[in-house]
Amino acid sequence: MRSRNPVFSRRGFSRDNGYAGFNTAPQAGGPAVGTQGNPYAQGNPYAQPSGNPYAQNPYAQNPYGQQDVQTGTPPQAPAAPGRMTMDDVVARTATTLGVLVVTAALAWALLPVDDAHLSRSYGIGIGAALIAMVLGFVQSFKRTASPALILSYAAFEGVFLGMFSSVVDNRIASGAAMQAVLGTMAVFVAVLVAYKAGWIRVNRRFYGFVMAAALGFVLLMVVNTLFAVFGGGDGLGFRSGGLGIVFGIIGVLLGACFLALDFKQVEDGVAYGAPREEAWLAAFGLTLTLVWIYLEFLRLIAILNSND
């Protein structure tokens, strides 16, 4: 899966992992499949003439022809043993998010944020965030999905989210965590409905715009953080006051765009007959995006309350 999150590179669908990537050239003697609406594909990404352990399957020669020109979606392949289905993606995503939520709840309950214990809880939370980041990078550069790595990432990320949410909720804005959860759920449902209704068209132009905006956003946040660390205060002010509100809204909108790109990748993986283990990568990617949106909502709520 191509990267849709500017923090991590999700490579499961595009690396040379025994299946052709979305940028693979069309097979000899066959038409370029998926060129009219899919910005990532030049053929069935899971069909290789040789070296593919799934070559002897109904997807190897792609009997489904070109994509639907009107919708830009790949033809729907019938279910087959060992192939990823939407149910697989939903189950793996639910498992990953379930681990994250449980560890977040435990961190909330077991890491007090009163004045006497704040420094210790804060240190544990930041340590968990760093471990989660390392695990995320390790998974991103692996050739295949590792459920153990993905669930471990979710566990440590949950510890950080639980601690951070508790700090914001108890010391800055009461009820902020629940508001951020509801906001994240609302964005997820809204983007899913808009994507399925065809109001959001994920094409090459959309992908290029989102990735350029994400790169600029992350670079500004990194610069702001460096100024805050070495210069003190709020850095360049991108995370406080009026600018903080603007950048918080931009962050949420970028997260919504990442969701649309994730939905497209999942839809293409199912349609092209991706191996079942790719469902873990889809779950990993969706979890990253939802965490991004939740944190942006939480920061935005904290800024709004600090300005009151």
C-alpha positions as CSV (number, residue, x, y, z in Angstrom):
1,M,0.0,0.0,0.0
2,R,1.4,3.4,-0.9
3,S,2.0,5.9,1.7
4,R,-1.0,8.1,2.4
5,N,0.2,9.3,5.8
6,P,3.1,11.8,5.8
7,V,4.5,10.2,9.0
8,F,4.7,6.6,7.9
9,S,5.3,4.9,4.6
10,R,2.8,2.1,4.1
11,R,4.4,0.0,1.4
12,G,2.5,-3.3,1.5
13,F,0.7,-2.8,-1.8
14,S,3.6,-1.3,-3.8
15,R,6.8,-2.9,-2.6
16,D,8.3,-5.8,-4.4
17,N,6.8,-8.4,-2.1
18,G,6.1,-11.1,-4.6
19,Y,3.2,-9.3,-6.2
20,A,3.5,-6.6,-8.8
21,G,3.1,-3.1,-7.4
22,F,0.5,-0.5,-8.4
23,N,3.1,1.0,-10.7
24,T,3.9,-2.2,-12.6
25,A,4.0,-2.1,-16.3
26,P,1.3,-4.0,-18.2
27,Q,2.0,-7.6,-19.0
28,A,3.3,-8.5,-22.4
29,G,0.5,-9.2,-24.9
30,G,-2.2,-7.7,-22.7
31,P,-3.8,-4.3,-22.3
32,A,-2.9,-1.8,-19.6
33,V,-5.5,-2.5,-17.0
34,G,-6.7,0.3,-14.7
35,T,-5.1,3.2,-16.5
36,Q,-8.2,5.3,-17.0
37,G,-9.2,5.9,-13.4
38,N,-6.6,4.4,-11.1
39,P,-3.6,6.7,-10.6
40,Y,-1.6,3.9,-9.1
41,A,-2.0,1.0,-11.5
42,Q,-0.8,-0.1,-14.9
43,G,-2.3,-3.6,-14.6
44,N,-3.5,-6.1,-12.1
45,P,-1.0,-5.5,-9.2
46,Y,-1.2,-9.1,-8.1
47,A,-0.6,-10.7,-11.5
48,Q,2.9,-11.6,-12.5
49,P,4.0,-13.9,-15.3
50,S,6.5,-15.7,-13.1
51,G,7.6,-15.9,-9.5
52,N,4.2,-15.1,-8.1
53,P,3.0,-17.9,-5.8
54,Y,-0.6,-16.8,-6.7
55,A,0.0,-16.9,-10.5
56,Q,-2.3,-19.9,-11.0
57,N,-5.4,-18.1,-9.9
58,P,-8.2,-16.3,-11.7
59,Y,-6.5,-13.0,-11.3
60,A,-3.2,-13.9,-13.0
61,Q,-4.4,-13.0,-16.5
62,N,-7.0,-10.5,-15.3
63,P,-10.1,-11.7,-17.2
64,Y,-12.0,-8.6,-16.1
65,G,-10.6,-6.2,-18.6
66,Q,-10.5,-2.4,-18.2
67,Q,-11.8,-0.4,-15.3
68,D,-15.2,1.2,-15.4
69,V,-14.5,4.4,-17.3
70,Q,-17.4,6.2,-15.6
71,T,-16.5,5.4,-12.0
72,G,-12.7,4.8,-12.3
73,T,-13.1,1.7,-10.2
74,P,-11.5,-1.7,-11.0
75,P,-13.7,-4.6,-12.0
76,Q,-15.0,-6.6,-9.0
77,A,-13.3,-10.0,-8.8
78,P,-15.2,-13.0,-7.3
79,A,-14.1,-14.2,-3.9
80,A,-11.4,-16.8,-3.9
81,P,-9.5,-18.7,-1.2
82,G,-6.6,-16.7,0.2
83,R,-7.8,-13.4,-1.3
84,M,-8.5,-10.3,0.7
85,T,-12.1,-9.4,1.3
86,M,-13.8,-6.4,2.8
87,D,-14.8,-8.5,5.8
88,D,-11.1,-9.3,6.3
89,V,-10.2,-5.5,6.3
90,V,-13.1,-4.7,8.7
91,A,-12.1,-7.6,11.1
92,R,-8.4,-6.6,11.2
93,T,-9.1,-2.9,11.5
94,A,-11.5,-3.6,14.4
95,T,-8.9,-5.8,16.1
96,T,-6.2,-3.1,15.7
97,L,-8.4,-0.3,16.9
98,G,-9.7,-2.5,19.8
99,V,-6.1,-3.0,21.1
100,L,-5.5,0.7,20.8
101,V,-8.7,1.6,22.7
102,V,-8.0,-0.9,25.5
103,T,-4.5,0.3,26.1
104,A,-5.6,3.9,25.9
105,A,-8.3,3.2,28.6
106,L,-5.7,1.5,30.8
107,A,-3.3,4.4,30.4
108,W,-6.0,6.9,31.2
109,A,-6.9,4.9,34.4
110,L,-3.3,4.0,35.5
111,L,-1.3,7.1,34.6
112,P,-2.5,9.9,36.9
113,V,-2.0,13.4,35.6
114,D,-2.1,15.3,38.9
115,D,0.8,17.6,39.8
116,A,2.5,14.9,41.8
117,H,2.5,12.3,39.0
118,L,2.3,14.4,35.8
119,S,6.1,14.2,35.0
120,R,6.2,10.4,35.4
121,S,3.0,9.9,33.3
122,Y,4.2,12.3,30.7
123,G,7.5,10.5,30.4
124,I,5.8,7.1,30.0
125,G,3.4,8.5,27.4
126,I,6.2,10.1,25.3
127,G,8.3,6.9,25.6
128,A,5.3,4.8,24.3
129,A,4.9,7.3,21.4
130,L,8.5,6.9,20.4
131,I,8.3,3.1,20.6
132,A,5.1,3.2,18.5
133,M,6.8,5.3,15.9
134,V,9.7,2.9,15.7
135,L,7.4,-0.1,15.3
136,G,5.5,1.8,12.7
137,F,8.6,2.5,10.6
138,V,9.7,-1.2,11.0
139,Q,6.4,-2.4,9.7
140,S,6.4,0.2,6.9
141,F,9.8,-1.2,5.5
142,K,8.9,-4.9,5.9
143,R,8.0,-6.8,2.7
144,T,5.0,-8.4,4.3
145,A,2.5,-7.5,7.0
146,S,3.4,-8.5,10.6
147,P,0.3,-8.7,12.8
148,A,2.5,-8.8,15.9
149,L,4.2,-5.5,14.9
150,I,0.9,-3.8,13.9
151,L,-0.8,-4.8,17.2
152,S,2.3,-3.8,19.2
153,Y,2.2,-0.4,17.5
154,A,-1.5,-0.1,18.4
155,A,-0.8,-1.0,22.0
156,F,2.0,1.6,22.5
157,E,0.1,4.2,20.5
158,G,-2.8,3.6,22.8
159,V,-0.7,4.3,25.9
160,F,0.4,7.6,24.4
161,L,-3.2,8.6,23.4
162,G,-4.6,7.6,26.8
163,M,-2.0,9.7,28.6
164,F,-2.3,12.7,26.2
165,S,-6.1,12.6,26.2
166,S,-6.1,12.5,30.0
167,V,-3.9,15.6,30.2
168,V,-6.1,17.6,27.8
169,D,-9.3,16.4,29.4
170,N,-8.4,16.9,33.0
171,R,-6.2,20.0,32.8
172,I,-7.3,22.0,29.8
173,A,-10.8,21.1,28.5
174,S,-13.1,18.8,30.3
175,G,-14.8,16.4,27.8
176,A,-12.2,17.1,25.1
177,A,-11.5,13.4,24.6
178,M,-15.1,12.4,24.0
179,Q,-15.5,15.4,21.6
180,A,-12.4,14.3,19.7
181,V,-13.7,10.8,19.4
182,L,-17.1,11.9,18.1
183,G,-15.4,14.3,15.7
184,T,-13.2,11.5,14.4
185,M,-16.2,9.2,13.9
186,A,-18.1,11.9,12.2
187,V,-15.3,12.5,9.7
188,F,-14.9,8.8,9.0
189,V,-18.6,8.3,8.3
190,A,-18.9,11.5,6.2
191,V,-15.9,10.6,4.1
192,L,-17.1,7.0,3.6
193,V,-20.5,8.2,2.5
194,A,-19.1,10.8,0.2
195,Y,-16.6,8.3,-1.3
196,K,-19.3,5.6,-1.9
197,A,-21.6,8.2,-3.4
198,G,-19.0,9.3,-5.8
199,W,-18.7,12.8,-4.4
200,I,-15.0,12.3,-3.8
201,R,-13.1,11.1,-6.9
202,V,-9.7,9.7,-6.0
203,N,-7.5,10.2,-9.1
204,R,-4.0,11.3,-9.9
205,R,-4.7,15.0,-9.5
206,F,-6.4,14.4,-6.1
207,Y,-3.5,12.2,-4.9
208,G,-0.8,14.8,-6.0
209,F,-2.7,17.7,-4.3
210,V,-3.1,15.8,-1.0
211,M,0.5,14.6,-0.9
212,A,1.9,18.1,-1.7
213,A,-0.4,19.6,1.0
214,A,0.6,17.0,3.5
215,L,4.3,17.5,2.8
216,G,4.0,21.2,3.3
217,F,2.0,20.8,6.5
218,V,4.4,18.3,8.1
219,L,7.4,20.5,7.2
220,L,5.8,23.5,8.8
221,M,5.0,21.5,12.0
222,V,8.6,20.2,12.2
223,V,10.0,23.7,11.9
224,N,7.5,25.0,14.5
225,T,8.5,22.2,16.9
226,L,12.2,22.9,16.4
227,F,11.6,26.6,17.2
228,A,9.6,25.6,20.2
229,V,12.2,23.2,21.5
230,F,15.3,25.4,21.0
231,G,13.7,28.9,21.2
232,G,11.0,28.2,23.9
233,G,7.4,29.3,23.9
234,D,5.1,28.3,21.1
235,G,7.7,28.3,18.4
236,L,6.3,30.1,15.3
237,G,2.8,30.0,16.7
238,F,1.4,27.4,14.4
239,R,-0.1,25.4,17.3
240,S,-1.6,28.2,19.3
241,G,-4.0,31.1,18.9
242,G,-5.6,31.9,15.6
243,L,-2.9,30.2,13.5
244,G,-3.3,27.1,15.7
245,I,-7.0,27.0,14.9
246,V,-6.4,27.4,11.2
247,F,-3.7,24.6,11.1
248,G,-5.9,22.4,13.3
249,I,-8.7,22.6,10.8
250,I,-6.3,22.0,7.9
251,G,-5.0,18.9,9.8
252,V,-8.5,17.5,10.1
253,L,-9.2,18.1,6.4
254,L,-5.9,16.4,5.4
255,G,-6.9,13.5,7.6
256,A,-10.2,13.3,5.7
257,C,-8.3,13.2,2.4
258,F,-6.1,10.4,3.7
259,L,-9.2,8.4,4.5
260,A,-10.4,8.8,0.9
261,L,-7.1,7.5,-0.3
262,D,-7.2,4.6,2.1
263,F,-10.7,3.7,1.0
264,K,-9.4,3.7,-2.6
265,Q,-6.5,1.4,-1.8
266,V,-8.7,-1.0,0.1
267,E,-11.3,-1.1,-2.7
268,D,-8.6,-1.7,-5.3
269,G,-6.9,-4.4,-3.2
270,V,-10.2,-6.3,-2.9
271,A,-11.1,-5.9,-6.5
272,Y,-7.7,-7.0,-7.8
273,G,-7.6,-10.0,-5.5
274,A,-4.9,-9.0,-3.0
275,P,-3.6,-11.7,-0.7
276,R,-5.5,-12.0,2.6
277,E,-2.5,-10.8,4.6
278,E,-2.7,-7.4,3.0
279,A,-5.8,-6.8,5.1
280,W,-3.4,-6.2,8.0
281,L,-1.7,-3.4,6.1
282,A,-5.1,-1.9,5.3
283,A,-5.9,-2.0,9.0
284,F,-2.6,-0.4,9.8
285,G,-3.1,2.4,7.3
286,L,-6.6,3.1,8.5
287,T,-5.5,3.2,12.1
288,L,-2.7,5.6,11.3
289,T,-5.2,8.0,9.6
290,L,-7.7,7.8,12.4
291,V,-5.1,8.5,15.0
292,W,-4.0,11.5,12.9
293,I,-7.6,12.9,12.8
294,Y,-8.2,12.3,16.5
295,L,-5.0,14.1,17.6
296,E,-5.8,17.0,15.3
297,F,-9.3,17.3,16.9
298,L,-7.8,17.0,20.4
299,R,-5.3,19.8,19.7
300,L,-7.9,22.0,18.1
301,I,-10.3,21.6,21.1
302,A,-7.4,22.4,23.5
303,I,-6.5,25.5,21.5
304,L,-10.1,26.7,21.5
305,N,-10.5,26.2,25.2
306,S,-7.2,27.9,26.0
307,N,-8.3,30.9,24.1
308,D,-11.5,31.3,26.2
